[in-house]
Amino acid sequence: MPPLGLAYIASALRQAGHQVELLDAYVLGWSWDRFAAHMARSRPEVLGLSTMTPVSDIAARAAALARPHAGRIVLGGPHATAIREAVFDEMPTLDAAVIGEGEDVAVALLSWWDHGTQGPPPPGALVPGQPFVAHTPRADLGSLPWPARDLLPNASYRYLFATRPGLATVITSRGCPFRCTFCDKSVSGSRWRARDAVDVVDELEYIVAQLGIHFVNFYDDNFTLKRRRVVEICEEILRRGLDLEWKCEGRVDSVDADLLALMRRAGCSMVAYGVESGNPETLALLRKDVTINQTRQAFAATRAAGLRTLAYVILGAPGEDQEAVLRTVRFCHEIGATYVQFSTLTAMPGTPLFSTHGRASTQDLSLGAPGGVRNPVDGDLHRATITDLPPDQLARLLRTAWVGFYLRPRPIGRVLRDAIRSGSVPEALRLGQALGRWARPAWVDALVAPAWLRRSAPATTP
């Protein structure tokens, strides 16, 4: 995925008169040696990094390698925002951290450095030994410059679930008013702020016309939150006749048949939903504020509109036994999800869950600590898992869920078709190899999976 947050920061800094380079070393396939050599050659006045908690060890290594060559190093993103001052203990090579949304803070921080650090740091900038004042994010997202996509290797990005070659990511709103216990909202907060439909479609038109990209992944946490705005975006896409297909994230309680049909006409090809569980008790624990029946209805309506679905699912949450886990897996088959991403429950810093269960995880979340129950698409080493099940049993159930869902002719054919359409055949092959190696102990279980998948799920209350 393109580093959208860094592209926004780059655009804001460039608008303020700074010369900026964006380096996505991961998608370019760089080695650590090549990264270090580039730092030594370019010697940036300021190196900005962004990271989430599960892969914070990558940012720490990059900062350490760049330290001899960079004038100052600053970290932003969810990890720094969630743990605040503790980030300097994890990464002593940092000069500062940006807390919350970073466009305005980054510009003000560089100005503070340029003027000799006179007075306190600007709001939102965390500097060792200096007072910290929180920053209020912009209410008007339309006043932000678009991300600096011209600084990215756009031709290198691929997305397996894309229905057209190429990929761009777009965010049309920030903040989330819901209260899921596992979600970190510390960066953008609970206040939902959205861009105007015309501004959104202007950006989409630029992506199509200037970059030649015809698939967009909307990265909003709740793209479908305000129905009227979704309608306005779709109608504007149709009015301009944009040759574009897209995916978005939605909640099962914020879609209906008419809206989904309009989205499909406007180019939507997939909606991803946070299903989380087929057990009402688990949904209550996670504070999803949706019902099992709402999930059934949303998936039926999405399928009827001709859209594919991606279900995000959590297995083995506290209170679940083996039968509860299998009930959720059967539920994913029952609702006809096109794709499913099975995972386990983790208490990330900054989430409500961390304050109640953070110390009860199977592994400590300290930097670089390996462990926890992971799935084949996890890129992190330290996935602390919260569960009442023995970790080895949950790991077996997770493997069985993945293999039982994907090791069937229809899903295999679907993945191959999507890989060809999206130009992601190498990515699909790598994912298939990873799944095969990771799930090898579950192959025997998968052979008998249809026996329990054919069983009707026990009746659940709304």
C-alpha positions as CSV (number, residue, x, y, z in Angstrom):
1,M,0.0,0.0,0.0
2,P,1.3,3.5,-0.7
3,P,2.3,5.3,2.5
4,L,-0.6,7.7,2.4
5,G,0.1,9.4,5.8
6,L,3.7,10.2,4.8
7,A,2.5,11.5,1.4
8,Y,0.2,13.9,3.2
9,I,3.1,15.1,5.4
10,A,5.3,15.5,2.3
11,S,2.7,17.6,0.6
12,A,2.2,19.9,3.6
13,L,6.0,20.4,4.0
14,R,6.4,21.1,0.3
15,Q,3.6,23.6,0.4
16,A,5.5,25.3,3.3
17,G,8.6,25.6,1.1
18,H,10.7,22.6,2.1
19,Q,12.4,20.2,-0.4
20,V,11.1,16.7,0.3
21,E,11.9,13.2,-0.8
22,L,9.6,10.2,-0.2
23,L,11.3,6.9,0.1
24,D,9.3,3.7,0.2
25,A,12.2,1.3,0.6
26,Y,9.9,-1.6,1.2
27,V,8.0,-1.6,-2.1
28,L,11.2,-0.9,-3.9
29,G,12.7,-4.0,-2.5
30,W,15.7,-2.3,-0.9
31,S,18.0,-4.1,1.5
32,W,19.0,-2.6,4.9
33,D,22.5,-2.0,3.4
34,R,21.1,-0.1,0.5
35,F,19.0,2.0,2.8
36,A,22.0,2.8,5.0
37,A,24.0,3.7,1.9
38,H,21.3,6.0,0.7
39,M,21.2,7.8,4.0
40,A,24.9,8.2,3.9
41,R,24.8,9.7,0.4
42,S,21.7,11.9,0.8
43,R,22.4,13.1,4.4
44,P,18.9,14.5,5.0
45,E,18.5,17.5,7.4
46,V,15.4,15.7,8.8
47,L,14.3,12.1,8.4
48,G,10.7,11.5,9.1
49,L,9.4,8.0,9.9
50,S,5.9,6.7,10.6
51,T,4.9,3.3,12.2
52,M,2.3,1.3,13.8
53,T,3.0,-0.7,16.9
54,P,3.3,-4.2,15.4
55,V,6.1,-3.2,13.1
56,S,7.7,-0.5,15.3
57,D,10.9,-2.6,15.3
58,I,11.4,-1.7,11.6
59,A,11.2,2.0,12.3
60,A,13.6,1.6,15.2
61,R,16.2,-0.1,13.0
62,A,15.8,2.5,10.3
63,A,16.3,5.3,12.8
64,A,19.4,3.6,14.2
65,L,21.0,3.1,10.8
66,A,20.2,6.7,9.7
67,R,21.4,8.3,13.0
68,P,25.0,9.0,11.8
69,H,23.8,10.6,8.6
70,A,20.5,12.6,9.5
71,G,20.5,16.0,11.1
72,R,17.3,15.2,13.0
73,I,15.0,12.2,13.2
74,V,11.3,12.4,14.0
75,L,8.7,9.7,14.3
76,G,5.0,9.9,13.8
77,G,2.0,7.6,13.4
78,P,-0.1,5.5,15.7
79,H,2.7,4.0,17.7
80,A,4.3,7.3,18.8
81,T,0.8,8.8,19.5
82,A,-0.2,5.8,21.6
83,I,2.8,5.5,23.8
84,R,4.0,9.1,23.9
85,E,7.2,9.6,26.0
86,A,7.9,5.9,26.1
87,V,8.9,6.0,22.5
88,F,12.2,7.7,23.4
89,D,13.0,4.7,25.6
90,E,12.3,2.4,22.7
91,M,14.1,4.5,20.1
92,P,16.7,6.7,21.8
93,T,18.0,7.9,18.4
94,L,14.9,10.1,18.0
95,D,14.9,13.9,18.3
96,A,11.2,14.3,18.4
97,A,7.8,12.6,17.9
98,V,4.7,13.9,16.3
99,I,1.5,13.2,18.2
100,G,-1.8,12.9,16.4
101,E,-2.4,14.1,12.8
102,G,0.9,15.4,11.6
103,E,0.5,17.8,8.6
104,D,0.4,21.0,10.6
105,V,2.6,19.7,13.4
106,A,5.4,18.7,11.1
107,V,5.5,22.1,9.4
108,A,5.5,23.9,12.8
109,L,8.2,21.6,14.2
110,L,10.6,22.3,11.3
111,S,9.9,26.0,11.6
112,W,10.7,25.7,15.4
113,W,14.0,24.0,14.6
114,D,14.8,26.5,11.8
115,H,14.3,29.4,14.3
116,G,16.7,27.9,16.9
117,T,14.2,26.2,19.1
118,Q,13.1,29.5,20.7
119,G,10.3,29.0,23.2
120,P,8.4,25.7,23.7
121,P,7.9,23.2,20.9
122,P,4.7,23.7,18.8
123,P,1.5,21.9,19.9
124,G,1.6,18.2,18.9
125,A,5.4,18.0,18.9
126,L,6.9,15.8,21.6
127,V,10.6,16.7,22.3
128,P,12.6,15.1,25.1
129,G,12.9,17.5,28.1
130,Q,10.4,20.0,26.7
131,P,6.8,20.7,27.7
132,F,4.1,19.1,25.6
133,V,0.9,20.7,24.4
134,A,-1.7,18.7,22.5
135,H,-2.6,19.7,19.0
136,T,-6.2,20.1,17.8
137,P,-6.5,18.6,14.3
138,R,-8.1,20.5,11.4
139,A,-11.8,20.4,11.3
140,D,-11.8,21.2,7.6
141,L,-10.1,18.4,5.8
142,G,-10.7,20.1,2.5
143,S,-8.1,22.7,3.4
144,L,-5.4,20.0,3.3
145,P,-3.3,19.6,0.1
146,W,-3.7,16.3,-1.6
147,P,-1.0,13.7,-0.9
148,A,2.3,14.1,-2.8
149,R,1.7,11.0,-5.0
150,D,4.2,12.3,-7.6
151,L,7.0,11.5,-5.1
152,L,5.9,7.8,-4.9
153,P,6.7,4.8,-7.2
154,N,3.1,4.5,-8.2
155,A,3.7,1.8,-10.8
156,S,5.0,-0.5,-8.1
157,Y,1.9,-0.8,-5.9
158,R,-0.3,-3.8,-6.2
159,Y,-3.4,-5.0,-4.3
160,L,-4.6,-8.6,-4.7
161,F,-8.3,-7.6,-4.2
162,A,-8.1,-4.9,-6.9
163,T,-10.2,-5.4,-10.0
164,R,-8.0,-3.3,-12.2
165,P,-4.2,-3.0,-12.5
166,G,-2.5,-0.4,-10.3
167,L,-3.5,1.0,-7.0
168,A,-4.0,4.3,-5.2
169,T,-5.2,4.8,-1.7
170,V,-7.5,7.7,-0.8
171,I,-8.9,8.9,2.5
172,T,-12.1,11.0,2.5
173,S,-12.8,11.2,6.2
174,R,-11.0,11.0,9.6
175,G,-12.0,10.1,13.1
176,C,-14.5,7.4,14.3
177,P,-17.4,7.9,16.6
178,F,-17.7,4.2,17.6
179,R,-16.3,2.5,20.6
180,C,-14.7,-0.8,19.6
181,T,-12.4,-1.9,22.5
182,F,-9.6,-3.2,20.2
183,C,-9.3,0.0,18.0
184,D,-6.8,2.8,18.6
185,K,-8.3,6.2,17.8
186,S,-5.6,8.2,19.3
187,V,-4.4,9.8,16.1
188,S,-7.6,11.1,14.6
189,G,-9.9,10.8,17.6
190,S,-13.6,10.2,17.9
191,R,-14.9,13.2,16.0
192,W,-15.8,12.2,12.5
193,R,-14.7,14.8,9.9
194,A,-15.3,14.4,6.2
195,R,-14.2,16.0,2.9
196,D,-16.6,17.5,0.5
197,A,-17.8,15.1,-2.3
198,V,-16.5,17.4,-5.1
199,D,-13.1,17.6,-3.5
200,V,-12.9,13.8,-3.2
201,V,-13.9,13.2,-6.8
202,D,-11.5,15.9,-8.0
203,E,-8.8,13.9,-6.4
204,L,-10.1,10.7,-8.0
205,E,-10.1,12.4,-11.4
206,Y,-6.5,13.4,-10.9
207,I,-5.5,9.8,-10.1
208,V,-7.2,8.5,-13.2
209,A,-6.1,11.2,-15.6
210,Q,-2.6,12.1,-14.4
211,L,-1.4,8.8,-12.9
212,G,-3.3,6.4,-15.1
213,I,-4.5,4.4,-12.1
214,H,-8.0,2.9,-12.2
215,F,-8.4,1.3,-8.8
216,V,-8.7,3.1,-5.5
217,N,-8.8,1.7,-2.0
218,F,-10.6,4.1,0.3
219,Y,-8.9,4.0,3.6
220,D,-11.6,5.6,5.7
221,D,-12.5,3.6,8.8
222,N,-16.1,4.4,8.1
223,F,-16.6,5.3,4.4
224,T,-20.4,4.6,4.6
225,L,-21.0,6.4,7.9
226,K,-23.0,9.3,6.4
227,R,-25.3,8.0,3.7
228,R,-25.9,11.3,2.0
229,R,-22.2,12.0,1.5
230,V,-21.7,8.5,-0.1
231,V,-24.6,9.2,-2.5
232,E,-23.0,12.6,-3.4
233,I,-19.6,11.0,-4.1
234,C,-21.2,8.2,-6.2
235,E,-23.4,10.6,-8.2
236,E,-20.4,12.9,-8.9
237,I,-18.3,9.9,-10.1
238,L,-21.2,8.9,-12.4
239,R,-21.7,12.5,-13.6
240,R,-18.1,12.8,-14.7
241,G,-18.0,9.3,-16.2
242,L,-14.8,8.3,-14.3
243,D,-13.2,5.0,-15.5
244,L,-12.6,3.8,-11.9
245,E,-13.3,0.9,-9.6
246,W,-12.9,1.0,-5.9
247,K,-13.1,-0.7,-2.5
248,C,-14.2,0.8,0.8
249,E,-14.7,-0.1,4.5
250,G,-18.2,-0.1,5.9
251,R,-20.2,-1.1,8.9
252,V,-23.0,-3.6,8.6
253,D,-25.5,-1.2,10.2
254,S,-24.8,1.6,7.7
255,V,-25.6,0.1,4.3
256,D,-28.9,-0.7,2.5
257,A,-29.9,-2.2,-0.8
258,D,-30.4,1.1,-2.7
259,L,-27.1,2.6,-1.4
260,L,-25.1,-0.6,-2.4
261,A,-26.7,-0.6,-5.8
262,L,-25.6,3.0,-6.4
263,M,-22.1,2.3,-5.1
264,R,-21.9,-0.6,-7.6
265,R,-22.9,1.6,-10.5
266,A,-20.3,4.2,-9.4
267,G,-17.5,1.6,-9.6
268,C,-17.4,0.0,-6.2
269,S,-16.3,-3.6,-6.5
270,M,-15.9,-4.7,-2.8
271,V,-16.9,-3.6,0.6
272,A,-15.0,-4.8,3.7
273,Y,-16.9,-5.2,6.9
274,G,-15.7,-5.7,10.5
275,V,-17.7,-8.8,11.2
276,E,-15.4,-9.8,14.1
277,S,-17.6,-12.7,15.4
278,G,-20.6,-14.9,15.0
279,N,-21.1,-14.9,18.8
280,P,-23.3,-12.1,20.3
281,E,-21.3,-12.4,23.6
282,T,-18.0,-11.6,21.8
283,L,-19.6,-8.7,19.9
284,A,-20.7,-7.3,23.3
285,L,-17.1,-7.7,24.7
286,L,-15.7,-5.9,21.7
287,R,-18.4,-3.2,21.9
288,K,-19.2,-3.5,18.2
289,D,-22.7,-2.2,18.7
290,V,-24.0,-4.4,15.9
291,T,-26.0,-7.6,15.8
292,I,-25.6,-11.0,14.1
293,N,-28.8,-10.3,12.0
294,Q,-27.4,-7.0,10.8
295,T,-24.4,-8.7,9.6
296,R,-26.5,-11.3,7.7
297,Q,-28.6,-8.6,6.1
298,A,-25.6,-6.5,5.1
299,F,-23.8,-9.4,3.4
300,A,-27.0,-10.5,1.7
301,A,-27.7,-7.0,0.4
302,T,-24.0,-6.5,-0.7
303,R,-24.0,-9.8,-2.6
304,A,-27.4,-8.9,-4.2
305,A,-25.9,-5.6,-5.4
306,G,-23.2,-7.6,-7.2
307,L,-20.4,-6.5,-4.8
308,R,-17.8,-8.7,-3.3
309,T,-17.2,-8.8,0.4
310,L,-14.2,-9.0,2.8
311,A,-15.0,-10.0,6.4
312,Y,-12.5,-9.1,9.1
313,V,-12.9,-11.7,11.8
314,I,-11.4,-12.2,15.3
315,L,-11.1,-15.8,16.7
316,G,-10.6,-16.9,20.3
317,A,-11.5,-13.7,22.2
318,P,-11.9,-14.0,26.0
319,G,-14.8,-16.2,26.8
320,E,-14.7,-18.2,23.6
321,D,-14.1,-22.0,23.7
322,Q,-13.4,-24.2,20.7
323,E,-17.1,-24.5,19.7
324,A,-17.5,-20.7,19.8
325,V,-14.5,-20.3,17.5
326,L,-15.9,-22.9,15.0
327,R,-19.3,-21.2,15.2
328,T,-17.7,-18.0,13.9
329,V,-15.9,-19.8,11.1
330,R,-19.1,-21.5,10.1
331,F,-20.8,-18.1,10.2
332,C,-18.3,-16.7,7.6
333,H,-19.4,-19.5,5.3
334,E,-23.1,-19.0,6.1
335,I,-23.1,-15.3,5.1
336,G,-21.3,-16.0,1.9
337,A,-18.2,-13.8,2.4
338,T,-16.1,-13.6,-0.7
339,Y,-12.9,-13.3,1.4
340,V,-12.2,-13.5,5.1
341,Q,-9.2,-12.3,7.1
342,F,-9.1,-14.4,10.2
343,S,-7.0,-13.0,13.1
344,T,-6.7,-13.1,16.9
345,L,-7.3,-10.4,19.5
346,T,-4.5,-8.1,20.4
347,A,-4.5,-5.3,22.9
348,M,-2.6,-2.5,21.2
349,P,-1.4,0.5,23.2
350,G,-3.9,3.3,22.9
351,T,-6.9,1.0,22.8
352,P,-9.5,0.5,25.7
353,L,-8.6,-3.2,25.6
354,F,-5.0,-2.4,26.5
355,S,-6.0,-0.8,29.8
356,T,-8.0,-3.9,30.9
357,H,-6.2,-6.8,29.1
358,G,-2.8,-5.5,28.0
359,R,-0.9,-7.3,30.7
360,A,-2.8,-10.5,30.3
361,S,-1.5,-11.2,26.8
362,T,0.5,-14.3,26.0
363,Q,3.5,-12.2,25.2
364,D,4.8,-8.8,26.2
365,L,4.4,-6.1,23.6
366,S,7.9,-4.8,24.2
367,L,9.9,-3.8,21.2
368,G,10.9,-6.8,19.2
369,A,9.5,-9.4,21.5
370,P,8.3,-12.4,19.4
371,G,5.3,-14.5,20.1
372,G,1.6,-14.7,20.1
373,V,-0.8,-16.4,17.8
374,R,-0.3,-15.1,14.3
375,N,-1.8,-15.6,10.8
376,P,0.0,-15.9,7.4
377,V,-0.6,-12.3,6.5
378,D,0.9,-10.8,9.6
379,G,4.1,-8.9,9.1
380,D,4.9,-8.4,12.7
381,L,7.0,-10.4,15.2
382,H,5.3,-9.4,18.4
383,R,1.6,-10.2,18.2
384,A,0.4,-10.5,21.8
385,T,-2.8,-12.6,21.9
386,I,-5.6,-12.2,24.4
387,T,-7.5,-15.5,24.8
388,D,-8.8,-18.0,27.3
389,L,-7.8,-20.9,25.0
390,P,-4.4,-22.6,25.2
391,P,-2.3,-20.7,22.5
392,D,-1.4,-23.9,20.7
393,Q,-5.1,-24.8,20.4
394,L,-6.0,-21.4,19.1
395,A,-3.2,-21.5,16.6
396,R,-4.5,-24.8,15.3
397,L,-8.0,-23.4,15.0
398,L,-6.7,-20.4,13.2
399,R,-4.8,-22.5,10.7
400,T,-7.9,-24.7,10.2
401,A,-10.0,-21.6,9.6
402,W,-7.7,-20.2,6.9
403,V,-7.1,-23.5,5.2
404,G,-10.8,-24.6,5.5
405,F,-11.9,-21.4,3.9
406,Y,-9.3,-20.9,1.1
407,L,-8.4,-24.5,0.2
408,R,-11.5,-25.0,-1.9
409,P,-11.9,-24.8,-5.7
410,R,-14.0,-21.6,-5.8
411,P,-11.8,-19.4,-3.5
412,I,-8.7,-20.7,-5.2
413,G,-10.1,-19.8,-8.6
414,R,-11.3,-16.4,-7.3
415,V,-7.9,-15.5,-6.0
416,L,-6.2,-16.5,-9.3
417,R,-8.8,-14.5,-11.3
418,D,-8.3,-11.4,-9.1
419,A,-4.5,-11.8,-9.2
420,I,-4.6,-11.7,-13.0
421,R,-7.0,-8.8,-13.2
422,S,-5.0,-6.7,-10.7
423,G,-1.6,-7.6,-12.0
424,S,-0.8,-9.2,-8.6
425,V,0.2,-12.7,-9.7
426,P,3.6,-12.6,-7.9
427,E,1.9,-11.3,-4.7
428,A,-0.7,-14.1,-4.9
429,L,2.0,-16.7,-5.4
430,R,3.9,-15.4,-2.4
431,L,0.8,-15.4,-0.3
432,G,-0.1,-18.9,-1.4
433,Q,3.4,-20.2,-0.5
434,A,3.2,-18.5,2.9
435,L,-0.2,-20.0,3.6
436,G,1.0,-23.4,2.5
437,R,4.1,-23.3,4.8
438,W,2.3,-21.8,7.7
439,A,-0.8,-24.0,7.5
440,R,0.9,-27.4,6.8
441,P,0.0,-28.8,10.2
442,A,-3.7,-28.0,9.4
443,W,-3.9,-29.8,6.1
444,V,-5.2,-33.0,7.7
445,D,-7.7,-31.0,9.7
446,A,-8.8,-29.2,6.4
447,L,-9.7,-32.6,4.9
448,V,-12.4,-33.0,7.5
449,A,-13.3,-29.4,7.7
450,P,-16.4,-29.8,5.4
451,A,-17.9,-32.1,8.1
452,W,-18.1,-29.3,10.7
453,L,-18.7,-26.5,8.1
454,R,-21.8,-28.3,6.8
455,R,-23.3,-28.3,10.3
456,S,-25.7,-25.5,10.7
457,A,-24.6,-22.9,13.1
458,P,-26.4,-22.9,16.5
459,A,-29.2,-20.4,16.7
460,T,-28.0,-17.0,17.9
461,T,-30.0,-14.2,19.4
462,P,-30.1,-10.8,17.6
